């Protein structure tokens, strides 16, 4: 999704997250999902999930922006889970787009490991040629704990080498 469209949505997603978290604290809901988990028994899980997705009439799939659930298994109290991927910004021919890191910035189909598998298997979009990962900070895109810079593209923590043909610093 275009960065100018995502920016005003982001705080609303934060609000939705807070609302859902409050609902997940409901004793009635927690007891209901726990009862289901207890009935299912060992090796099975019950999940009450809330998902916010964006659909585009020109795309074949939706773009998930928020996915959280209340999970219960036979091992105890229900807990919150997150099933959404961190968001990343890309520079494309259409400008800056924001998509979950495991999605293609062009067609929105699943595409993980973009920095290793350089072209989308669905639409053929190519990292480096058609789009680049926009690094707003000097944070390593692999481990998120180390530092990478244009002058030193090797991560200080995990030693991954950022291919400067596939990224741009912003």
Buried (B, 14 or more C-beta within 10 A) or exposed (E): BEBEEBEEBEEEBEEBBEEBEEEBEEEEBBEBBBEBBEEBEEEEBBBBEBEBEBEEEEBEBBBBBBBBBBBBBBEEEBBEEEBBBEBBBBBBEEEBBBBBBBBBBBBBBBBEEBBEEBBBEBBEBBBBEBBBBBBEEBBBBBBEEBEBEEEEBBBBEEEBEBBEEBBBBE
